[in-house]
Amino acid sequence: MDALFRTPAIYSPDMSQADWEGELNNMLIRAQATGDFLAGRISPADFEDILSSAGISDPFELAARWEEGKSWDGPI
């Protein structure tokens, strides 16, 4: 299950410090939401909303990319 619900922070060498800190913050939000979802503390709709607010605007597109074997293909 851990491999399916990874919550990475995406780093690019040309990121500003502020952008990187924002990405780390979003990673922590996604990780907390994933734990809450898996523990049954939040609904699927709430999980989707949290992911959207933390940089994953379309979780279903992300899932489709994972099923195609892609780990990251730009902003979603």
Biopython code that builds the backbone (N, CA, C, O; Angstrom):
import numpy as np
from Bio.PDB.StructureBuilder import StructureBuilder

atoms = [
    (1, "MET", "N", (0.819, -1.185, 0.000)),
    (1, "MET", "CA", (0.000, 0.000, 0.000)),
    (1, "MET", "C", (0.869, 1.257, 0.000)),
    (1, "MET", "O", (0.504, 2.253, -0.624)),
    (2, "ASP", "N", (2.000, 1.229, 0.682)),
    (2, "ASP", "CA", (2.854, 2.413, 0.749)),
    (2, "ASP", "C", (3.297, 2.872, -0.637)),
    (2, "ASP", "O", (3.334, 4.074, -0.900)),
    (3, "ALA", "N", (3.632, 1.945, -1.522)),
    (3, "ALA", "CA", (4.101, 2.316, -2.855)),
    (3, "ALA", "C", (2.988, 2.975, -3.664)),
    (3, "ALA", "O", (3.266, 3.824, -4.512)),
    (4, "LEU", "N", (1.737, 2.600, -3.417)),
    (4, "LEU", "CA", (0.619, 3.166, -4.165)),
    (4, "LEU", "C", (0.326, 4.601, -3.751)),
    (4, "LEU", "O", (-0.054, 5.418, -4.589)),
    (5, "PHE", "N", (0.496, 4.915, -2.490)),
    (5, "PHE", "CA", (0.116, 6.234, -1.991)),
    (5, "PHE", "C", (1.319, 7.095, -1.612)),
    (5, "PHE", "O", (1.311, 7.736, -0.561)),
    (6, "ARG", "N", (2.330, 7.115, -2.437)),
    (6, "ARG", "CA", (3.475, 7.975, -2.180)),
    (6, "ARG", "C", (3.063, 9.433, -2.329)),
    (6, "ARG", "O", (2.194, 9.766, -3.134)),
    (7, "THR", "N", (3.686, 10.278, -1.557)),
    (7, "THR", "CA", (3.361, 11.706, -1.601)),
    (7, "THR", "C", (4.652, 12.501, -1.747)),
    (7, "THR", "O", (5.075, 13.166, -0.802)),
    (8, "PRO", "N", (5.278, 12.443, -2.907)),
    (8, "PRO", "CA", (6.569, 13.110, -3.067)),
    (8, "PRO", "C", (6.454, 14.625, -3.182)),
    (8, "PRO", "O", (5.412, 15.172, -3.546)),
    (9, "ALA", "N", (7.549, 15.270, -2.862)),
    (9, "ALA", "CA", (7.720, 16.691, -3.163)),
    (9, "ALA", "C", (8.522, 16.736, -4.455)),
    (9, "ALA", "O", (9.574, 16.105, -4.553)),
    (10, "ILE", "N", (8.045, 17.464, -5.432)),
    (10, "ILE", "CA", (8.721, 17.530, -6.727)),
    (10, "ILE", "C", (9.712, 18.685, -6.705)),
    (10, "ILE", "O", (9.341, 19.840, -6.495)),
    (11, "TYR", "N", (10.986, 18.348, -6.927)),
    (11, "TYR", "CA", (12.047, 19.351, -6.901)),
    (11, "TYR", "C", (12.601, 19.584, -8.303)),
    (11, "TYR", "O", (12.774, 18.647, -9.083)),
    (12, "SER", "N", (12.871, 20.825, -8.600)),
    (12, "SER", "CA", (13.515, 21.200, -9.848)),
    (12, "SER", "C", (14.663, 22.149, -9.488)),
    (12, "SER", "O", (14.480, 23.036, -8.655)),
    (13, "PRO", "N", (15.839, 21.981, -10.097)),
    (13, "PRO", "CA", (16.979, 22.827, -9.756)),
    (13, "PRO", "C", (16.735, 24.325, -9.949)),
    (13, "PRO", "O", (17.403, 25.146, -9.320)),
    (14, "ASP", "N", (15.796, 24.681, -10.804)),
    (14, "ASP", "CA", (15.548, 26.105, -11.043)),
    (14, "ASP", "C", (14.466, 26.696, -10.132)),
    (14, "ASP", "O", (14.044, 27.835, -10.332)),
    (15, "MET", "N", (14.014, 25.927, -9.130)),
    (15, "MET", "CA", (12.999, 26.429, -8.193)),
    (15, "MET", "C", (13.610, 27.461, -7.254)),
    (15, "MET", "O", (14.775, 27.371, -6.868)),
    (16, "SER", "N", (12.799, 28.427, -6.907)),
    (16, "SER", "CA", (13.211, 29.371, -5.862)),
    (16, "SER", "C", (13.047, 28.688, -4.507)),
    (16, "SER", "O", (12.379, 27.660, -4.393)),
    (17, "GLN", "N", (13.656, 29.268, -3.496)),
    (17, "GLN", "CA", (13.511, 28.724, -2.144)),
    (17, "GLN", "C", (12.044, 28.736, -1.725)),
    (17, "GLN", "O", (11.568, 27.789, -1.099)),
    (18, "ALA", "N", (11.338, 29.790, -2.065)),
    (18, "ALA", "CA", (9.913, 29.896, -1.706)),
    (18, "ALA", "C", (9.087, 28.815, -2.411)),
    (18, "ALA", "O", (8.195, 28.221, -1.805)),
    (19, "ASP", "N", (9.387, 28.559, -3.699)),
    (19, "ASP", "CA", (8.669, 27.509, -4.427)),
    (19, "ASP", "C", (8.925, 26.143, -3.808)),
    (19, "ASP", "O", (8.007, 25.336, -3.663)),
    (20, "TRP", "N", (10.189, 25.888, -3.442)),
    (20, "TRP", "CA", (10.535, 24.600, -2.839)),
    (20, "TRP", "C", (9.828, 24.439, -1.487)),
    (20, "TRP", "O", (9.303, 23.365, -1.191)),
    (21, "GLU", "N", (9.810, 25.485, -0.676)),
    (21, "GLU", "CA", (9.121, 25.411, 0.605)),
    (21, "GLU", "C", (7.622, 25.186, 0.409)),
    (21, "GLU", "O", (6.996, 24.463, 1.183)),
    (22, "GLY", "N", (7.053, 25.799, -0.615)),
    (22, "GLY", "CA", (5.641, 25.563, -0.933)),
    (22, "GLY", "C", (5.395, 24.131, -1.341)),
    (22, "GLY", "O", (4.392, 23.535, -0.949)),
    (23, "GLU", "N", (6.306, 23.567, -2.130)),
    (23, "GLU", "CA", (6.173, 22.168, -2.547)),
    (23, "GLU", "C", (6.292, 21.230, -1.348)),
    (23, "GLU", "O", (5.542, 20.260, -1.242)),
    (24, "LEU", "N", (7.229, 21.515, -0.448)),
    (24, "LEU", "CA", (7.351, 20.703, 0.770)),
    (24, "LEU", "C", (6.085, 20.788, 1.615)),
    (24, "LEU", "O", (5.627, 19.776, 2.147)),
    (25, "ASN", "N", (5.518, 21.980, 1.742)),
    (25, "ASN", "CA", (4.280, 22.149, 2.496)),
    (25, "ASN", "C", (3.150, 21.335, 1.863)),
    (25, "ASN", "O", (2.392, 20.668, 2.568)),
    (26, "ASN", "N", (3.039, 21.390, 0.538)),
    (26, "ASN", "CA", (2.005, 20.604, -0.145)),
    (26, "ASN", "C", (2.229, 19.113, 0.061)),
    (26, "ASN", "O", (1.267, 18.361, 0.218)),
    (27, "MET", "N", (3.485, 18.675, 0.063)),
    (27, "MET", "CA", (3.792, 17.264, 0.294)),
    (27, "MET", "C", (3.298, 16.838, 1.679)),
    (27, "MET", "O", (2.700, 15.773, 1.833)),
    (28, "LEU", "N", (3.555, 17.679, 2.681)),
    (28, "LEU", "CA", (3.116, 17.340, 4.034)),
    (28, "LEU", "C", (1.591, 17.293, 4.134)),
    (28, "LEU", "O", (1.038, 16.428, 4.813)),
    (29, "ILE", "N", (0.918, 18.216, 3.463)),
    (29, "ILE", "CA", (-0.548, 18.211, 3.443)),
    (29, "ILE", "C", (-1.060, 16.930, 2.795)),
    (29, "ILE", "O", (-1.971, 16.285, 3.315)),
    (30, "ARG", "N", (-0.468, 16.564, 1.652)),
    (30, "ARG", "CA", (-0.903, 15.332, 0.963)),
    (30, "ARG", "C", (-0.635, 14.087, 1.808)),
    (30, "ARG", "O", (-1.457, 13.172, 1.853)),
    (31, "ALA", "N", (0.523, 14.058, 2.480)),
    (31, "ALA", "CA", (0.857, 12.901, 3.322)),
    (31, "ALA", "C", (-0.131, 12.767, 4.481)),
    (31, "ALA", "O", (-0.599, 11.667, 4.774)),
    (32, "GLN", "N", (-0.446, 13.870, 5.133)),
    (32, "GLN", "CA", (-1.403, 13.830, 6.242)),
    (32, "GLN", "C", (-2.779, 13.397, 5.752)),
    (32, "GLN", "O", (-3.447, 12.585, 6.392)),
    (33, "ALA", "N", (-3.195, 13.941, 4.620)),
    (33, "ALA", "CA", (-4.506, 13.577, 4.069)),
    (33, "ALA", "C", (-4.546, 12.106, 3.683)),
    (33, "ALA", "O", (-5.564, 11.443, 3.879)),
    (34, "THR", "N", (-3.455, 11.590, 3.140)),
    (34, "THR", "CA", (-3.399, 10.174, 2.768)),
    (34, "THR", "C", (-3.562, 9.298, 3.998)),
    (34, "THR", "O", (-4.325, 8.333, 3.984)),
    (35, "GLY", "N", (-2.845, 9.634, 5.060)),
    (35, "GLY", "CA", (-2.986, 8.875, 6.303)),
    (35, "GLY", "C", (-4.397, 8.943, 6.855)),
    (35, "GLY", "O", (-4.945, 7.934, 7.299)),
    (36, "ASP", "N", (-4.988, 10.130, 6.829)),
    (36, "ASP", "CA", (-6.361, 10.291, 7.318)),
    (36, "ASP", "C", (-7.348, 9.493, 6.469)),
    (36, "ASP", "O", (-8.275, 8.880, 6.998)),
    (37, "PHE", "N", (-7.146, 9.505, 5.165)),
    (37, "PHE", "CA", (-8.036, 8.767, 4.262)),
    (37, "PHE", "C", (-7.923, 7.255, 4.512)),
    (37, "PHE", "O", (-8.931, 6.557, 4.624)),
    (38, "LEU", "N", (-6.696, 6.769, 4.597)),
    (38, "LEU", "CA", (-6.497, 5.332, 4.800)),
    (38, "LEU", "C", (-7.028, 4.874, 6.156)),
    (38, "LEU", "O", (-7.450, 3.727, 6.303)),
    (39, "ALA", "N", (-7.008, 5.760, 7.139)),
    (39, "ALA", "CA", (-7.518, 5.424, 8.470)),
    (39, "ALA", "C", (-9.031, 5.623, 8.582)),
    (39, "ALA", "O", (-9.616, 5.336, 9.627)),
    (40, "GLY", "N", (-9.667, 6.111, 7.517)),
    (40, "GLY", "CA", (-11.106, 6.303, 7.518)),
    (40, "GLY", "C", (-11.565, 7.569, 8.226)),
    (40, "GLY", "O", (-12.743, 7.697, 8.559)),
    (41, "ARG", "N", (-10.648, 8.508, 8.460)),
    (41, "ARG", "CA", (-11.014, 9.742, 9.165)),
    (41, "ARG", "C", (-11.591, 10.808, 8.234)),
    (41, "ARG", "O", (-12.237, 11.749, 8.696)),
    (42, "ILE", "N", (-11.362, 10.669, 6.927)),
    (42, "ILE", "CA", (-11.956, 11.609, 5.967)),
    (42, "ILE", "C", (-12.573, 10.816, 4.828)),
    (42, "ILE", "O", (-12.171, 9.689, 4.541)),
    (43, "SER", "N", (-13.546, 11.423, 4.195)),
    (43, "SER", "CA", (-14.260, 10.765, 3.094)),
    (43, "SER", "C", (-13.448, 10.856, 1.806)),
    (43, "SER", "O", (-12.525, 11.666, 1.713)),
    (44, "PRO", "N", (-13.779, 10.037, 0.813)),
    (44, "PRO", "CA", (-13.108, 10.165, -0.485)),
    (44, "PRO", "C", (-13.247, 11.567, -1.085)),
    (44, "PRO", "O", (-12.305, 12.084, -1.684)),
    (45, "ALA", "N", (-14.420, 12.176, -0.924)),
    (45, "ALA", "CA", (-14.621, 13.527, -1.470)),
    (45, "ALA", "C", (-13.727, 14.539, -0.764)),
    (45, "ALA", "O", (-13.155, 15.422, -1.403)),
    (46, "ASP", "N", (-13.608, 14.408, 0.563)),
    (46, "ASP", "CA", (-12.713, 15.314, 1.297)),
    (46, "ASP", "C", (-11.264, 15.094, 0.879)),
    (46, "ASP", "O", (-10.513, 16.057, 0.722)),
    (47, "PHE", "N", (-10.868, 13.848, 0.699)),
    (47, "PHE", "CA", (-9.508, 13.527, 0.259)),
    (47, "PHE", "C", (-9.234, 14.170, -1.100)),
    (47, "PHE", "O", (-8.177, 14.764, -1.311)),
    (48, "GLU", "N", (-10.184, 14.048, -2.010)),
    (48, "GLU", "CA", (-10.041, 14.665, -3.330)),
    (48, "GLU", "C", (-9.896, 16.183, -3.211)),
    (48, "GLU", "O", (-9.047, 16.780, -3.873)),
    (49, "ASP", "N", (-10.712, 16.796, -2.381)),
    (49, "ASP", "CA", (-10.634, 18.254, -2.193)),
    (49, "ASP", "C", (-9.279, 18.679, -1.628)),
    (49, "ASP", "O", (-8.703, 19.673, -2.070)),
    (50, "ILE", "N", (-8.773, 17.924, -0.647)),
    (50, "ILE", "CA", (-7.476, 18.255, -0.055)),
    (50, "ILE", "C", (-6.370, 18.104, -1.083)),
    (50, "ILE", "O", (-5.502, 18.971, -1.186)),
    (51, "LEU", "N", (-6.385, 17.015, -1.848)),
    (51, "LEU", "CA", (-5.372, 16.840, -2.889)),
    (51, "LEU", "C", (-5.413, 17.987, -3.886)),
    (51, "LEU", "O", (-4.373, 18.487, -4.313)),
    (52, "SER", "N", (-6.601, 18.394, -4.249)),
    (52, "SER", "CA", (-6.743, 19.497, -5.195)),
    (52, "SER", "C", (-6.149, 20.785, -4.641)),
    (52, "SER", "O", (-5.472, 21.520, -5.359)),
    (53, "SER", "N", (-6.402, 21.055, -3.370)),
    (53, "SER", "CA", (-5.872, 22.277, -2.769)),
    (53, "SER", "C", (-4.365, 22.208, -2.537)),
    (53, "SER", "O", (-3.722, 23.235, -2.322)),
    (54, "ALA", "N", (-3.797, 20.995, -2.579)),
    (54, "ALA", "CA", (-2.364, 20.805, -2.326)),
    (54, "ALA", "C", (-1.600, 20.480, -3.611)),
    (54, "ALA", "O", (-0.578, 19.795, -3.579)),
    (55, "GLY", "N", (-2.106, 20.977, -4.738)),
    (55, "GLY", "CA", (-1.339, 20.886, -5.971)),
    (55, "GLY", "C", (-1.698, 19.787, -6.939)),
    (55, "GLY", "O", (-1.108, 19.714, -8.017)),
    (56, "ILE", "N", (-2.648, 18.922, -6.599)),
    (56, "ILE", "CA", (-3.083, 17.859, -7.510)),
    (56, "ILE", "C", (-4.501, 18.208, -7.948)),
    (56, "ILE", "O", (-5.478, 17.769, -7.341)),
    (57, "SER", "N", (-4.598, 18.998, -9.004)),
    (57, "SER", "CA", (-5.907, 19.526, -9.385)),
    (57, "SER", "C", (-6.858, 18.459, -9.917)),
    (57, "SER", "O", (-8.076, 18.631, -9.863)),
    (58, "ASP", "N", (-6.306, 17.354, -10.435)),
    (58, "ASP", "CA", (-7.157, 16.286, -10.942)),
    (58, "ASP", "C", (-6.623, 14.937, -10.474)),
    (58, "ASP", "O", (-5.857, 14.296, -11.194)),
    (59, "PRO", "N", (-7.016, 14.494, -9.273)),
    (59, "PRO", "CA", (-6.515, 13.217, -8.757)),
    (59, "PRO", "C", (-6.822, 12.033, -9.671)),
    (59, "PRO", "O", (-6.060, 11.067, -9.702)),
    (60, "PHE", "N", (-7.922, 12.095, -10.411)),
    (60, "PHE", "CA", (-8.264, 10.986, -11.299)),
    (60, "PHE", "C", (-7.293, 10.900, -12.472)),
    (60, "PHE", "O", (-6.954, 9.803, -12.915)),
    (61, "GLU", "N", (-6.844, 12.044, -12.978)),
    (61, "GLU", "CA", (-5.839, 12.058, -14.041)),
    (61, "GLU", "C", (-4.517, 11.515, -13.512)),
    (61, "GLU", "O", (-3.826, 10.773, -14.210)),
    (62, "LEU", "N", (-4.168, 11.877, -12.294)),
    (62, "LEU", "CA", (-2.948, 11.360, -11.685)),
    (62, "LEU", "C", (-3.021, 9.845, -11.569)),
    (62, "LEU", "O", (-2.058, 9.152, -11.894)),
    (63, "ALA", "N", (-4.148, 9.329, -11.111)),
    (63, "ALA", "CA", (-4.318, 7.878, -10.986)),
    (63, "ALA", "C", (-4.199, 7.197, -12.348)),
    (63, "ALA", "O", (-3.588, 6.134, -12.458)),
    (64, "ALA", "N", (-4.775, 7.800, -13.378)),
    (64, "ALA", "CA", (-4.684, 7.232, -14.722)),
    (64, "ALA", "C", (-3.229, 7.187, -15.188)),
    (64, "ALA", "O", (-2.803, 6.216, -15.814)),
    (65, "ARG", "N", (-2.470, 8.240, -14.883)),
    (65, "ARG", "CA", (-1.051, 8.258, -15.251)),
    (65, "ARG", "C", (-0.286, 7.153, -14.531)),
    (65, "ARG", "O", (0.561, 6.490, -15.127)),
    (66, "TRP", "N", (-0.590, 6.955, -13.234)),
    (66, "TRP", "CA", (0.074, 5.888, -12.487)),
    (66, "TRP", "C", (-0.221, 4.534, -13.122)),
    (66, "TRP", "O", (0.675, 3.700, -13.256)),
    (67, "GLU", "N", (-1.491, 4.312, -13.518)),
    (67, "GLU", "CA", (-1.860, 3.041, -14.137)),
    (67, "GLU", "C", (-1.121, 2.822, -15.447)),
    (67, "GLU", "O", (-0.903, 1.679, -15.850)),
    (68, "GLU", "N", (-0.730, 3.912, -16.124)),
    (68, "GLU", "CA", (0.037, 3.816, -17.367)),
    (68, "GLU", "C", (1.526, 3.662, -17.094)),
    (68, "GLU", "O", (2.318, 3.561, -18.031)),
    (69, "GLY", "N", (1.917, 3.642, -15.826)),
    (69, "GLY", "CA", (3.311, 3.469, -15.475)),
    (69, "GLY", "C", (4.107, 4.761, -15.398)),
    (69, "GLY", "O", (5.332, 4.730, -15.287)),
    (70, "LYS", "N", (3.423, 5.894, -15.457)),
    (70, "LYS", "CA", (4.099, 7.189, -15.370)),
    (70, "LYS", "C", (4.142, 7.623, -13.913)),
    (70, "LYS", "O", (3.144, 7.519, -13.199)),
    (71, "SER", "N", (5.300, 8.111, -13.474)),
    (71, "SER", "CA", (5.395, 8.588, -12.109)),
    (71, "SER", "C", (5.134, 10.070, -12.011)),
    (71, "SER", "O", (4.602, 10.535, -11.003)),
    (72, "TRP", "N", (5.497, 10.833, -13.041)),
    (72, "TRP", "CA", (5.264, 12.274, -13.048)),
    (72, "TRP", "C", (5.356, 12.748, -14.480)),
    (72, "TRP", "O", (6.290, 12.382, -15.193)),
    (73, "ASP", "N", (4.416, 13.545, -14.908)),
    (73, "ASP", "CA", (4.412, 14.026, -16.294)),
    (73, "ASP", "C", (3.989, 15.500, -16.311)),
    (73, "ASP", "O", (3.251, 15.930, -17.198)),
    (74, "GLY", "N", (4.455, 16.253, -15.341)),
    (74, "GLY", "CA", (4.118, 17.673, -15.291)),
    (74, "GLY", "C", (2.915, 17.944, -14.421)),
    (74, "GLY", "O", (2.312, 17.024, -13.868)),
    (75, "PRO", "N", (2.569, 19.204, -14.304)),
    (75, "PRO", "CA", (1.447, 19.594, -13.430)),
    (75, "PRO", "C", (0.137, 18.942, -13.838)),
    (75, "PRO", "O", (-0.140, 18.729, -15.018)),
    (76, "ILE", "N", (-0.648, 18.636, -12.841)),
    (76, "ILE", "CA", (-1.969, 18.051, -13.090)),
    (76, "ILE", "C", (-3.011, 19.008, -12.567)),
    (76, "ILE", "O", (-4.207, 18.731, -12.664)),
]
sb = StructureBuilder()
sb.init_structure("model")
sb.init_model(0)
sb.init_chain("A")
sb.init_seg("    ")
for serial, (resi, resn, name, xyz) in enumerate(atoms, 1):
    if name == "N":
        sb.init_residue(resn, " ", resi, " ")
    sb.init_atom(name, np.array(xyz, "f"), 0.0, 1.0, " ", f" {name:<3s}", serial, name[0])
structure = sb.get_structure()
